[in-house]
Amino acid sequence: MKLVNDGTIIMKTEHFLYEQIVERFTQQVKNQLLKPGDKLPSVRSLSEEQGISMSTAFKAYTELENMGVIEARSKSGYYVRFQPERFFKQPEFMLPVKKIYKASVEQMIAEVYDSLSEEGVLRLSLSAPDLSLIPLAKLNKSMTEAIRESPSGNSHYEQAQGNMALRKQIAKHAFNWGGVITQDDIVTTHGCLEALAFCLRAVTQPGDTVAIESPTYFGIFNIMLSLGLKVVEIPVNPLTGVDIDYLAKAIDKVPVKACLFVTSFSNPVGSCMPETHKQKLVRLLTKKKIPLIEDDIYGETYFGKNRPRTCKSYDKDGWVMLCSSVSKSLAPGYRVGWCIPGRFKERIIQIKIMHTVTSATPTQAAIARFFETGRYDLHMRNLRKALHTQCLRYMHAIAESFPASTKISSPQGGYVLWIELDHNIDALALYQAAIAKQISIAPGHIFSTDMRFTHFIRISFGIPYDAVVERSIHALGAIAHKMLGEVRNTKYKVRSQG
């Protein structure tokens, strides 16, 4: 506690102080002000220099060590960990082939995801939280409380628009992404994919063209196929997201009826559009009167201090249709999603009534209760910290294990790493060799319709990093080296060079 002249008391908790230390060291390493092999101050020195307790200094170093930024050496102290130069290289920004394709990659998707049901497979291809990251006891408690408090035990039909308590909580949390909405603006759905499908059905007809990201989540292709839609693929920059200038030229040449983009932590690239880009995108599409279906399913999984704003927060005329769910943040199996469809709300409700009538009452009520009690905010703080640490540890392992030509994305949120391999490595062949070792990854083939990403793979870091994950990543690296006719350096040899 610190008392200043005007009598104001400023609280400085140990937790806040150690997070500041962690962030400052991380930035210095990222900016290469601290180089691999540099020795850090001792715990005692750090404590004295920063005016913090020994326990806080030790906690900061322990967190940095868990994140893979530094390493402790016996009887020597703490050092910046070796990071290969390619750790900082981003995958290529690739332009699409100049054609409009019928969206159909279902056969390859089926081949890849049939393996997920096999016993003993390490699912590095699954972009979702590991079971160990889900607060099962608190979820069960929320379900029990919601059932107990309902006169019907939540066995009744909900309103077509969705559970009122849940919609109020979603509206309340919209403040975090800059939203000014009420419960009346929201329609609940069975997960985010259903929300996306409802929005597409509301603004398109079979045969219409929709602009999507490239690369993009393979589930989008299945939706387009089921609705009889065509796609025009808009390239994605690994750092800034959708190329808006390319989009502007495309919609002048092609009768685009809607756009569907993941604006924060896209899958598989992991990019997050800057706020200025989101504003520019909303202005462009509002002027053209083209609906933007904004998939915000990863927005809550940010690693920084603040949640990214959404395009919806800049929407003044109702052309942005935001879709999200708790599938990536809390409970995939609950299938609780929603959309905020702006001027298309009544049409969305009609489609929902025709399609499902209403959403499941017990799970909606349980998630509403989870929000109301503050359990969601606490859980998300823990989840974001875990994902950030896992992301860094996966990145280090890949950088140390894969060939020198490998490039790795640096996401600031989400669940996935987008990895560009040597052009001589076929991602599907790598997948097939990996699945023979009970390791499932996602080859780049399934994220586009024109086979541009045949030497890319996606790896999810949703599973906590442990010895099994480490061995599996080293095994993947060994396969990649073998495909190039190289002998893989062990991680121990690489580290010694630092």
C-alpha positions in Angstrom: 0.0 0.0 0.0 1.2 3.5 -0.8 -0.1 6.8 0.6 0.2 9.9 -1.6 -0.1 13.5 -0.6 -3.8 13.9 -1.2 -4.6 11.0 1.0 -5.3 8.6 -1.9 -4.4 5.0 -1.1 -3.0 3.0 -4.0 -3.1 -0.7 -3.7 -0.3 -2.6 -5.3 -0.9 -6.3 -4.9 1.7 -8.9 -5.2 -0.1 -10.5 -8.1 -0.2 -7.2 -10.1 3.5 -6.5 -9.4 4.7 -10.0 -10.6 2.6 -9.7 -13.8 4.3 -6.3 -14.5 7.7 -7.9 -14.1 6.8 -10.8 -16.4 5.5 -8.5 -19.1 8.5 -6.3 -19.1 11.0 -9.1 -19.4 8.9 -10.8 -22.1 8.9 -7.6 -24.1 12.7 -7.1 -23.7 13.3 -10.6 -25.0 10.8 -10.2 -27.9 12.5 -6.9 -28.8 15.9 -8.6 -28.5 17.1 -6.2 -25.9 17.8 -9.3 -23.9 19.6 -11.9 -26.0 19.7 -15.7 -25.7 22.2 -16.6 -23.0 22.1 -13.3 -21.2 22.1 -13.7 -17.4 19.3 -12.1 -15.4 19.7 -10.5 -12.0 19.4 -12.9 -9.1 16.1 -13.2 -7.2 17.5 -11.1 -4.4 18.9 -8.4 -6.8 15.6 -8.2 -8.7 13.8 -7.8 -5.4 16.0 -4.9 -4.3 16.1 -3.2 -7.7 12.4 -3.3 -8.2 11.3 -2.8 -4.6 9.4 -6.0 -4.5 9.4 -9.0 -2.1 11.6 -12.0 -2.7 8.5 -14.2 -3.1 7.2 -11.8 -5.9 10.5 -11.9 -7.7 10.7 -15.6 -7.5 7.1 -16.0 -8.7 7.9 -13.8 -11.7 11.0 -15.9 -12.7 9.0 -19.1 -12.2 6.3 -17.8 -14.6 8.9 -16.8 -17.2 10.4 -20.2 -16.9 7.1 -21.9 -17.4 6.5 -19.8 -20.4 9.8 -20.9 -21.9 11.3 -17.4 -21.9 14.1 -18.1 -19.4 15.7 -21.1 -17.9 17.3 -21.8 -14.5 20.8 -23.3 -14.5 21.9 -25.2 -11.5 24.1 -23.1 -9.1 24.3 -20.4 -11.8 21.0 -18.5 -11.9 18.5 -17.5 -14.5 19.3 -17.0 -18.2 17.4 -16.0 -21.3 16.5 -19.2 -23.2 17.8 -19.9 -26.7 15.4 -18.9 -29.4 16.2 -19.7 -33.0 15.9 -16.7 -35.4 13.1 -18.4 -37.3 11.0 -18.1 -34.1 10.4 -14.5 -35.2 9.7 -15.2 -38.8 6.0 -15.2 -39.9 4.5 -17.6 -42.5 4.1 -16.2 -46.0 1.2 -14.0 -47.1 -0.2 -15.9 -50.0 -2.6 -14.6 -52.6 -5.4 -16.9 -53.8 -5.8 -18.3 -57.3 -8.1 -15.9 -59.3 -11.1 -18.1 -59.5 -14.4 -18.6 -57.6 -14.7 -22.1 -56.4 -17.6 -24.3 -55.2 -16.7 -25.0 -51.6 -16.0 -28.7 -51.4 -13.1 -30.1 -49.4 -15.3 -32.5 -47.4 -13.5 -35.7 -48.4 -10.1 -34.5 -47.1 -11.7 -33.1 -44.0 -13.3 -36.5 -43.3 -10.0 -38.3 -43.8 -8.3 -36.1 -41.3 -11.0 -36.1 -38.7 -12.0 -39.7 -38.8 -8.8 -40.3 -36.8 -9.9 -38.2 -33.9 -12.2 -40.9 -32.5 -9.3 -43.4 -32.4 -8.1 -44.4 -28.9 -4.7 -43.1 -27.9 -4.4 -40.4 -30.6 -2.8 -37.1 -29.4 -5.2 -34.5 -30.9 -3.0 -31.6 -31.8 -5.4 -31.0 -34.6 -8.3 -30.1 -32.3 -8.8 -26.3 -31.7 -10.5 -26.5 -28.3 -9.7 -26.4 -24.6 -8.4 -29.6 -23.1 -10.6 -31.2 -20.5 -8.2 -30.3 -17.8 -8.7 -26.6 -18.5 -12.5 -26.8 -18.1 -13.8 -26.0 -14.6 -16.1 -29.1 -14.4 -17.0 -28.9 -10.7 -18.1 -25.3 -11.1 -20.0 -26.0 -14.3 -21.8 -28.9 -12.5 -22.6 -26.6 -9.6 -24.0 -23.9 -11.9 -26.2 -26.6 -13.6 -27.5 -27.8 -10.3 -28.2 -24.3 -9.0 -30.0 -23.4 -12.3 -32.2 -26.5 -12.1 -32.9 -26.0 -8.4 -34.0 -22.4 -8.9 -36.3 -23.2 -11.9 -39.9 -24.1 -11.0 -39.9 -26.6 -13.9 -36.4 -27.8 -13.3 -35.5 -26.3 -16.7 -37.6 -28.9 -18.5 -39.7 -26.3 -20.3 -39.3 -24.8 -23.8 -37.4 -21.6 -23.9 -38.5 -18.5 -25.8 -37.6 -18.7 -29.5 -35.1 -15.8 -29.0 -33.4 -17.7 -26.1 -33.0 -17.8 -22.3 -33.6 -14.3 -21.0 -31.0 -14.6 -18.1 -28.3 -15.7 -20.6 -29.1 -12.9 -23.0 -28.8 -10.4 -20.2 -25.4 -11.7 -19.3 -24.1 -11.7 -22.9 -25.3 -8.1 -23.2 -23.5 -7.2 -20.0 -20.2 -8.8 -21.1 -20.5 -7.0 -24.5 -19.1 -4.0 -22.6 -15.7 -5.7 -22.8 -15.6 -5.6 -26.6 -17.1 -2.1 -26.9 -20.7 -3.2 -27.4 -23.7 -1.2 -26.4 -26.5 -3.7 -26.7 -29.5 -5.2 -24.7 -30.8 -8.7 -24.3 -33.4 -7.9 -27.0 -30.6 -7.7 -29.6 -29.4 -11.3 -29.0 -30.6 -14.6 -30.4 -29.2 -17.8 -28.9 -28.2 -20.8 -31.0 -26.8 -24.3 -30.7 -23.1 -23.2 -30.9 -21.4 -20.7 -33.1 -21.6 -22.8 -36.3 -25.4 -22.7 -36.2 -25.3 -19.0 -35.6 -23.1 -18.6 -38.7 -25.4 -20.8 -40.8 -28.5 -18.9 -39.7 -26.9 -15.6 -40.6 -25.8 -16.9 -44.0 -29.3 -18.2 -44.7 -30.7 -14.8 -43.7 -28.8 -12.8 -46.3 -28.0 -15.2 -49.2 -29.7 -17.6 -51.6 -28.2 -20.8 -53.2 -25.7 -19.8 -55.9 -24.7 -16.5 -54.2 -21.1 -15.7 -53.5 -19.7 -15.0 -50.1 -16.3 -13.6 -49.3 -14.3 -15.6 -46.7 -10.8 -15.6 -45.4 -8.0 -17.6 -46.9 -6.9 -19.7 -45.2 -10.0 -20.3 -43.1 -11.6 -22.8 -40.7 -12.6 -25.9 -42.7 -16.1 -26.0 -41.1 -16.9 -22.8 -43.1 -16.6 -24.8 -46.3 -19.1 -27.4 -45.0 -21.6 -24.6 -44.3 -21.2 -23.1 -47.7 -21.6 -26.5 -49.4 -24.8 -27.2 -47.4 -26.3 -23.9 -48.4 -25.2 -24.1 -52.1 -23.0 -21.0 -51.9 -19.9 -20.1 -53.8 -16.9 -18.4 -52.2 -14.3 -15.8 -53.1 -11.2 -16.2 -50.9 -9.6 -13.1 -49.4 -6.0 -13.4 -48.3 -5.1 -13.0 -44.6 -2.0 -11.3 -43.3 -0.5 -13.3 -40.4 -0.5 -10.2 -38.2 -3.2 -7.8 -39.4 -5.9 -10.2 -40.8 -8.0 -9.8 -43.9 -6.5 -7.8 -46.7 -9.1 -5.0 -47.0 -7.7 -3.5 -50.1 -7.9 -6.9 -51.9 -11.5 -7.3 -50.6 -12.4 -3.8 -51.9 -11.2 -4.8 -55.4 -13.0 -8.2 -55.2 -16.4 -6.8 -54.4 -16.1 -4.4 -57.3 -15.6 -7.3 -59.7 -17.8 -10.0 -58.1 -21.4 -9.7 -56.8 -20.5 -10.6 -53.2 -23.7 -11.0 -51.1 -22.0 -11.2 -47.7 -18.6 -11.5 -45.9 -17.7 -14.0 -43.2 -14.5 -13.2 -41.3 -12.9 -14.1 -37.9 -11.6 -10.6 -37.0 -9.9 -11.6 -33.7 -7.4 -14.5 -33.6 -8.5 -16.2 -36.8 -8.3 -19.9 -37.4 -5.8 -21.1 -38.6 -3.6 -18.0 -39.0 -4.2 -16.5 -35.5 -4.2 -12.9 -36.8 -6.0 -10.1 -35.0 -7.2 -7.1 -37.1 -6.1 -3.8 -35.6 -9.0 -1.5 -34.5 -8.3 0.9 -37.4 -8.7 -2.0 -39.9 -11.9 -3.1 -38.2 -13.3 0.4 -38.6 -12.2 0.6 -42.2 -13.8 -2.8 -42.9 -17.1 -1.7 -41.4 -17.1 1.6 -43.3 -16.4 -0.3 -46.6 -19.2 -2.9 -46.2 -21.7 -0.4 -44.8 -21.2 1.8 -47.8 -21.7 -1.2 -50.2 -24.6 -2.5 -48.0 -22.9 -5.9 -47.7 -23.6 -7.8 -44.5 -20.5 -8.7 -42.4 -20.9 -12.0 -40.5 -18.3 -11.6 -37.7 -17.2 -14.8 -36.1 -16.0 -13.8 -32.7 -15.6 -17.2 -31.1 -12.0 -16.6 -30.1 -12.3 -13.0 -28.9 -12.2 -13.9 -25.2 -9.0 -15.9 -25.4 -6.7 -12.9 -25.7 -3.2 -12.9 -24.2 -2.7 -9.1 -23.7 -4.2 -6.7 -21.2 -7.4 -5.9 -23.0 -10.0 -7.8 -25.1 -9.9 -6.8 -28.7 -12.9 -4.7 -29.9 -15.2 -6.2 -32.5 -16.3 -4.9 -35.8 -19.8 -4.9 -34.3 -18.7 -2.2 -31.8 -18.3 0.1 -34.8 -21.5 -0.8 -36.5 -24.0 2.0 -36.5 -26.4 0.8 -39.2 -26.9 -2.9 -38.3 -24.9 -4.5 -41.1 -22.6 -6.5 -38.8 -23.9 -9.8 -37.5 -21.7 -10.9 -34.6 -21.6 -14.7 -33.8 -20.0 -16.4 -30.8 -20.3 -19.1 -28.2 -18.7 -20.6 -25.1 -17.4 -23.6 -27.0 -13.8 -22.3 -27.1 -13.8 -20.5 -23.8 -15.7 -22.7 -21.4 -17.8 -25.8 -22.4 -17.7 -27.2 -26.0 -20.3 -29.9 -25.3 -22.9 -27.5 -23.9 -23.5 -26.1 -27.5 -24.4 -22.6 -26.2 -24.0 -20.0 -28.8 -25.6 -16.7 -30.0 -25.7 -14.1 -32.6 -26.3 -10.3 -32.5 -27.7 -9.9 -36.0 -28.6 -6.2 -36.1 -31.1 -5.3 -38.8 -31.6 -9.0 -39.6 -32.8 -10.1 -36.2 -36.4 -10.9 -37.1 -35.3 -12.9 -40.1 -32.9 -14.9 -37.8 -35.7 -15.6 -35.3 -37.9 -16.9 -38.2 -35.1 -19.2 -39.4 -34.5 -20.5 -35.9 -38.2 -21.3 -35.4 -38.2 -23.2 -38.7 -34.9 -25.0 -38.0 -34.9 -25.8 -34.2 -37.8 -23.9 -32.6 -35.8 -23.1 -29.5 -32.5 -23.8 -27.8 -31.8 -26.3 -25.0 -33.1 -24.9 -21.7 -30.8 -26.6 -19.1 -27.4 -25.6 -20.7 -28.5 -22.0 -21.4 -29.6 -21.6 -17.8 -26.4 -23.2 -16.5 -24.2 -20.9 -18.5 -26.2 -17.9 -17.5 -25.7 -18.9 -13.8 -22.0 -19.4 -14.5 -21.8 -15.8 -15.7 -24.0 -14.4 -12.9 -21.8 -15.8 -10.1 -18.6 -14.3 -11.5 -17.2 -17.8 -12.2 -16.8 -17.0 -15.9 -14.5 -14.0 -15.3 -12.3 -15.9 -12.9 -12.1 -19.0 -15.2 -11.2 -16.8 -18.2 -8.3 -15.2 -16.4 -6.9 -18.6 -15.6 -7.6 -20.0 -19.1 -5.9 -17.0 -20.8 -2.8 -17.4 -18.7 -2.6 -21.1 -19.3 -3.1 -20.7 -23.1 -0.4 -18.0 -23.3 2.1 -20.2 -21.5 1.2 -23.2 -23.6 1.5 -21.2 -26.8 5.0 -20.1 -26.0 6.1 -23.6 -24.9 4.8 -25.2 -28.1 6.5 -22.5 -30.2 9.8 -23.1 -28.6 9.5 -26.9 -29.0 8.6 -26.5 -32.7 11.4 -24.0 -33.4 13.9 -26.4 -31.7 12.7 -29.5 -33.4 11.7 -28.6 -37.0 13.9 -27.8 -40.0 15.6 -24.4 -40.1 13.3 -23.3 -43.0 10.2 -23.6 -40.8 8.2 -20.4 -40.1 5.8 -20.1 -37.1 3.0 -17.7 -36.5 3.0 -15.6 -33.3 -0.7 -15.4 -32.2 -1.8 -13.1 -29.4 -4.8 -15.2 -28.6 -6.8 -18.2 -29.6 -5.6 -21.9 -29.8 -3.6 -22.5 -32.9 -0.2 -22.1 -34.5 0.0 -21.8 -38.3 3.3 -23.3 -39.5 4.9 -23.0 -42.9 7.1 -25.9 -43.8 9.8 -26.2 -46.4 8.2 -26.1 -49.9 9.5 -29.7 -50.4 7.4 -31.1 -47.6 3.8 -32.1 -48.4 1.6 -31.5 -45.4 -0.8 -34.3 -46.1 2.2 -36.8 -46.3 3.4 -35.4 -42.9 -0.1 -35.9 -41.5 -0.2 -39.5 -42.7 3.2 -40.2 -41.2 2.2 -38.5 -37.9 -1.1 -40.4 -37.6 0.9 -43.7 -37.9 2.6 -42.5 -34.7 -0.8 -41.6 -33.0 -0.3 -37.9 -33.5 -3.0 -35.9 -35.3 -2.3 -32.6 -36.9 -4.3 -30.5 -39.5 -2.7 -30.3 -43.0 -3.0 -27.0 -44.8 -4.9 -28.6 -47.6 -8.2 -28.4 -45.7 -8.1 -24.6 -45.1 -8.5 -23.5 -48.7 -10.3 -24.6 -51.9 -7.3 -24.0 -54.2 -4.5 -26.1 -52.7 -2.3 -23.1 -51.9 -1.3 -24.3 -48.4 0.0 -27.8 -49.2 3.2 -27.1 -47.2 1.5 -25.6 -44.2 0.1 -27.3 -41.0 -2.0 -26.2 -38.1 -1.1 -27.3 -34.6 -3.4 -26.5 -31.6 -1.8 -25.7 -28.2 -5.1 -26.4 -26.3 -3.5 -29.4 -24.6 -1.2 -28.5 -21.6 2.4 -28.9 -22.5 3.9 -32.1 -20.9 6.4 -34.9 -21.7 3.9 -36.6 -24.1 3.4 -33.3 -26.1 7.1 -32.6 -26.1 8.0 -36.1 -27.5 5.3 -35.8 -30.1 6.5 -32.4 -31.4 10.0 -33.8 -31.6 8.7 -36.8 -33.5 6.9 -34.4 -35.9 10.2 -32.5 -36.4 12.1 -35.7 -37.0 9.6 -36.7 -39.7 10.0 -33.3 -41.4 13.7 -33.6 -41.3 13.5 -37.1 -42.8 11.3 -35.8 -45.6 14.1 -33.3 -46.5 16.8 -36.0 -46.1 18.2 -34.3 -43.1 19.4 -35.6 -39.7 17.5 -33.8 -37.0 19.6 -32.0 -34.3 18.3 -32.8 -30.8 16.9 -30.1 -28.7 19.8 -30.5 -26.3 22.3 -29.8 -29.0 20.4 -26.7 -30.2 20.0 -25.4 -26.6 23.7 -25.7 -26.0 24.4 -23.4 -28.9 22.5 -20.6 -27.0 
